[in-house]
Amino acid sequence: MKKRITIKDLARELDVSVSTVSKALRDSSDISKETINKIKAFAKQVNYKPNYIAQSLKNQKTKTIGVIVPDIVHHFFTKVIKGIENHANRKGYNILIGLSNESLSNEIVNMEMFTNGSIDGLIISISRETMQKQNYNHIYETLNQGIPIVMFDRIIDKISCDKVTIDDKKGTQNAVNKLIQNGAKKIAIITTKDYMSVGKLRTEGYKIALKQNNIELDKNLIIEVDDNLLYEDHLESLEFQIRKMFNNIPRIDGIFAVNELFASVAMKIAKNIGIDIPHDLQIIGFTDGILSRHASPPLSTVNQHGESMGEKATTILIDRIENKSTENFQTHIIQTDLILRDSTK
């Protein structure tokens, strides 16, 4: 078996100290750029791979970040993971990904597995069931172990940790205002149950936009969809519930949906019953994913900037890991953009 190249081998071949090699591989400002480039080039030439296990034993760090997400099929979460991985790798960290599948018990199992010494910190978007049951004991226990946590997207305000999210209210206000500016007067919102922080905030943004434009709130136009209908196995039930909205509430001329699936299904049903989009009905969804870009017509959406969210969460977490600070937690707000396509005028 071929002998593994060590940092000592690099130092001996280059006739420099082990400390110099170590600093060069970490881009330390203590040594010149020329020396850094020379050492890195040689390390690449001889296929040197850092021994992260040995480093973690020495530094009592794993150089690994745990990530728990509710869903990896959703375009938004894949973009966040991409942002996390890119920034983590640039900083010399690996990531482990756990999937809660919107389950509290799965979330707990993932967290217990990660916090047995496998990770230095955790990035998490809370599962639907955790938020519904408001059971956060596993999160408090992890924080009490001294493991830093950064929550993203779905956050719990009362838990003291760093958070990265978007301005859901403002993003929704901008979208509904755009529908109103384009002449829509009877605007429905397709949202989720109130216990979901994201759906609740977006519904509040919808109400604020109506009030700002002196449009009376009609509670019949707030369609709360069962969260289980977000999954592929339940698309027929989702279509049934949205079709019922069209049957029960005639002459809707605007729809804001809290995710692109709801928006795409609403657009499909509207077209099937002969409604012209965007002439008779304008639709805006949330999350600029594959469904939005390939819908017919292409869907106007609120862009959440998932990759930027992932990068910011990772930046905050690594700073927390390396500086070992337990104070001055921050909530960073990522601004949204409204992307206009053919589902609006």
Secondary structure, 3 states (H helix, E strand, C coil): CCCCCCHHHHHHHHCCCHHHHHHHHCCCCCCCHHHHHHHHHHHHHCCCCCCHHHHHHHHCCCCEEEEEECCCCCHHHHHHHHHHHHHHHHCCCEEEEEECCCCHHHHHHHHHHHCCCCCCEEEECCCHHHHHHCCCHHHHHHHHCCCCEEEECCCCCCCCCEEEEECHHHHHHHHHHHHHHCCCCCEEEEECCCCCHHHHHHHHHHHHHHHHCCCCCCHHHEEECCHHHHCHHHHHHHHHHHHHHHHHCCCCCEEEECCHHHHHHHHHHHHHCCCCCCCCCEEEEECCCHHHHHCCCCCEEEECCHHHHHHHHHHHHHHHHHHCCCCCCCEEEECCEEECCCCCC
